Amino acid sequence: MTTRIDACFAQLAREGRSAFVTYVMAGDPDPKTSLDIIKALPKAGADVIELGIPFTDPMADGPSIQAAGLRALKAGMTLKKTLELVRGFRQDDNVTPLVLMGYYNPIYIYGVDKFLADAKSVGVDGLIIVDLPPEEDTELCVPALKAGLNFIRLATPTTDDKRLPAVLANTSGFVYYVSVTGITGAASGNSRVVGDAVARIKRHTDLPVCVGFGIRTPDAARAIAERADGSVVGTALVDALRGSLDAEGRATAGTVGAVAELAASLARGVRDAKKQAAE
């Protein structure tokens, strides 16, 4: 079965360019504004959207994304409402791949079978669950694949050649390479080192390799796009959102535009990589 993610990367390969992958937190700063933001992202140039599932104990997230999750939880966001957000997005967009990213606990409480059925029905395409290692594939990964969802795995600078086959065994859609060790938003990866790492991963898989953590500017996005199949930007977009809020942390008239404008500039950076590579 071909998913929207598979179709997207196949099309990008035909065009000879990398993907621009965006991350935002579901329900940040409130459900309505959040829906407006994710609807604006494809128009701004996003090829794939990662949507964070708010969680009370996000161990891999830096301060910006932790704060975004807390804003969403304060606004009443739940996993059920996150799925409703996807349903709302799909009313106008049946093409852009949408990936839910988060932790296993909310899904476990929701019920794996129910979650997978509901996620598929509202139009989720894939999952990135950061705290489920390959040794736990029977918990969610294998059932997700059987349900027709991509299960996207993280690889890191510490994932050596011995570990990579286990990480890639049930991975589908794309591989998410975390270019720096540590939490989100902490630092940026050296593009030359990243290029070497991407090449190493590609010796083990035919899947696209997208690179994230630390990409904040169009130049950085372009540098990564020249060496990988996609550039993933999250913290910078979340920071743009936070900077648009009022003193009480509520959305303003400029909130959606602040995120969309930054996304558009980053998307241009990714697309410029194609021009540079072709010259």
C-alpha positions in Angstrom: 0.0 0.0 0.0 1.4 3.4 -1.0 0.9 6.1 1.7 0.8 9.8 1.2 4.4 9.9 2.6 5.6 7.4 0.0 3.8 9.3 -2.8 5.3 12.6 -1.6 8.9 11.4 -1.5 8.5 9.7 -4.9 7.2 13.0 -6.4 10.1 14.9 -4.8 12.6 12.4 -6.2 11.1 13.0 -9.6 11.5 16.7 -9.1 15.1 16.3 -7.8 14.6 18.1 -4.6 14.5 17.6 -0.9 11.4 17.8 1.4 10.7 20.6 3.7 9.2 18.9 6.8 7.6 21.1 9.5 6.8 20.4 13.1 4.3 22.2 15.3 2.5 21.2 18.5 -1.1 20.2 18.2 -3.3 22.6 20.1 -0.7 25.3 20.6 -1.7 27.9 21.6 -5.3 26.8 21.3 -7.1 24.3 19.0 -8.6 26.8 16.6 -5.4 28.7 16.0 -3.5 25.4 15.8 -5.8 24.2 13.0 -5.3 27.5 11.1 -1.5 27.1 11.4 -1.4 23.6 10.1 -3.7 24.6 7.2 -1.3 27.4 6.4 1.8 25.3 6.3 1.4 23.5 3.0 0.6 26.9 1.4 3.9 28.2 2.8 5.8 25.4 1.2 5.7 22.5 3.7 5.9 19.1 2.0 5.2 17.1 5.2 3.7 18.1 8.5 4.7 16.6 11.9 2.1 17.3 14.5 3.3 16.9 18.1 1.0 15.1 20.6 1.0 17.1 23.9 2.4 15.2 26.8 3.2 16.0 30.4 6.7 14.4 30.4 8.3 15.1 27.1 11.9 13.8 27.8 13.4 14.4 24.4 12.0 17.9 23.9 13.8 21.1 24.6 12.3 24.1 26.5 10.5 25.6 23.5 8.6 22.5 22.6 8.0 21.6 26.3 6.4 25.0 26.7 4.3 24.5 23.5 3.0 21.2 24.9 2.1 22.9 28.2 0.3 25.7 26.4 -1.7 23.0 24.4 -2.5 21.0 27.5 -3.6 24.2 29.3 -5.9 24.9 26.3 -7.5 21.5 26.9 -5.7 19.5 24.1 -5.9 15.7 24.3 -5.0 12.9 22.0 -8.7 12.6 20.9 -8.7 16.4 20.1 -5.4 16.0 18.3 -7.1 13.4 16.0 -10.0 15.8 15.5 -7.5 18.4 14.5 -6.2 16.1 11.8 -9.8 15.5 10.7 -10.3 19.2 10.3 -7.1 19.6 8.3 -8.2 16.8 6.0 -11.4 18.6 5.1 -9.3 20.9 2.9 -6.2 18.9 2.2 -6.1 15.3 1.2 -2.6 15.3 -0.2 -0.1 16.7 2.4 1.4 13.8 4.5 0.7 14.3 8.2 2.7 12.5 10.9 1.9 12.4 14.6 5.0 12.7 16.8 5.2 12.1 20.5 5.4 9.5 23.3 3.7 6.1 23.8 1.9 6.8 27.1 -1.1 8.8 25.6 -1.5 6.1 22.9 -1.3 3.3 25.5 -4.0 4.9 27.6 -6.2 5.6 24.6 -5.8 2.0 23.5 -3.5 0.9 20.7 -6.2 -0.7 18.5 -8.7 2.1 18.9 -6.0 4.7 18.3 -4.7 3.1 15.1 -8.3 2.7 13.7 -9.1 6.3 14.7 -5.8 7.7 13.4 -6.3 5.9 10.0 -9.9 7.1 9.7 -9.1 10.8 10.2 -6.2 10.8 7.8 -2.9 10.3 9.8 -0.2 8.9 7.6 2.6 8.0 10.0 3.9 7.9 13.5 7.1 8.9 15.2 7.1 7.6 18.8 10.4 8.6 20.4 10.4 6.4 23.4 9.6 3.0 21.7 12.8 1.3 20.8 12.9 -1.5 18.2 12.8 -4.1 21.0 9.2 -2.9 21.6 8.0 -3.2 18.0 5.1 -5.5 18.9 3.6 -2.8 21.1 2.8 -0.3 18.4 5.1 -0.4 15.4 4.0 -3.8 13.9 0.3 -3.1 14.5 0.7 0.4 12.9 2.3 -1.1 9.8 -0.5 -3.6 9.6 -3.0 -0.8 9.8 -1.4 1.0 6.8 0.5 3.7 8.7 4.2 4.4 8.3 6.3 4.0 11.4 9.2 6.4 11.2 12.2 5.7 13.4 14.9 8.1 14.7 18.6 7.5 14.1 21.2 9.6 15.9 25.0 10.2 15.8 25.3 7.4 18.4 23.4 4.9 16.2 26.4 2.8 14.9 26.4 0.3 12.0 25.8 -2.5 14.4 22.6 -0.9 15.8 21.3 0.5 12.5 19.8 -2.7 11.1 17.6 -3.1 14.2 16.5 0.5 14.0 15.6 0.2 10.3 14.0 -3.3 10.5 10.4 -2.1 10.6 10.9 1.5 9.6 8.9 2.9 6.7 8.1 6.2 5.1 11.4 7.9 5.9 14.2 7.8 8.4 14.5 10.8 10.8 18.2 11.5 11.5 18.7 13.5 14.6 21.8 15.5 13.7 22.9 16.4 17.2 22.8 14.4 20.5 20.5 15.8 23.2 17.2 17.6 23.2 15.3 19.5 20.5 16.5 23.0 19.8 19.8 22.6 21.5 22.3 23.0 18.7 22.7 22.7 15.0 24.4 19.9 13.1 27.5 20.4 10.9 26.2 19.9 7.4 29.3 18.1 6.2 29.2 15.7 9.1 25.4 15.3 8.5 26.1 14.5 4.9 28.5 11.7 5.9 25.9 10.3 8.4 23.2 10.3 5.8 25.4 8.5 3.3 26.2 5.9 6.0 22.4 5.3 6.8 21.7 5.0 3.1 24.1 2.1 2.8 21.6 0.3 5.0 18.3 1.4 3.5 16.5 2.7 0.4 14.3 4.9 2.5 14.5 8.7 2.3 16.6 10.2 5.1 15.4 13.5 6.6 17.5 15.5 9.0 16.3 17.6 12.0 17.2 19.2 15.3 18.8 22.6 15.2 17.7 23.9 11.7 16.6 27.5 12.3 17.5 29.5 9.2 16.9 29.3 5.4 20.7 28.9 4.9 20.8 26.0 7.4 17.8 24.4 5.8 19.4 24.7 2.3 22.7 23.2 3.6 21.0 20.2 5.0 18.7 19.8 1.9 21.8 19.6 -0.3 22.9 16.5 1.6 19.7 14.8 2.7 16.2 13.9 1.4 14.6 16.4 3.7 15.1 19.2 6.3 13.0 19.1 9.4 12.2 22.3 11.3 10.4 22.4 14.6 11.8 24.6 17.4 12.3 27.7 15.2 8.6 27.5 14.1 7.4 27.0 17.7 9.6 30.0 18.8 8.0 32.1 16.1 4.6 31.2 17.4 5.5 31.9 21.0 6.9 35.3 20.0 3.6 36.3 18.4 1.5 35.6 21.6 0.2 38.3 23.9 1.3 38.7 27.6 -1.1 36.0 28.7 0.1 33.5 26.1 -2.9 33.9 23.9 -2.9 34.0 20.1 -2.9 37.4 18.4 -3.9 38.5 14.9 -0.3 37.9 13.9 0.2 34.4 15.2 -0.7 32.3 12.1 1.2 34.7 9.9 4.4 34.6 12.0 4.6 30.8 11.7 3.7 30.8 8.0 6.2 33.6 7.1 9.1 31.8 8.7 8.0 28.5 7.1 7.9 30.2 3.7 11.4 31.5 4.1 12.7 28.1 5.2 10.9 26.4 2.3 12.7 28.8 -0.1 16.0 27.7 1.4 15.2 24.1 0.9 14.1 24.7 -2.7 17.3 26.7 -3.4 19.3 23.6 -2.6 17.9 22.0 -5.8 19.2 25.0 -7.8 22.6 24.9 -6.3 22.9 21.2 -6.7 21.9 21.5 -10.4 24.4 24.3 -11.1 
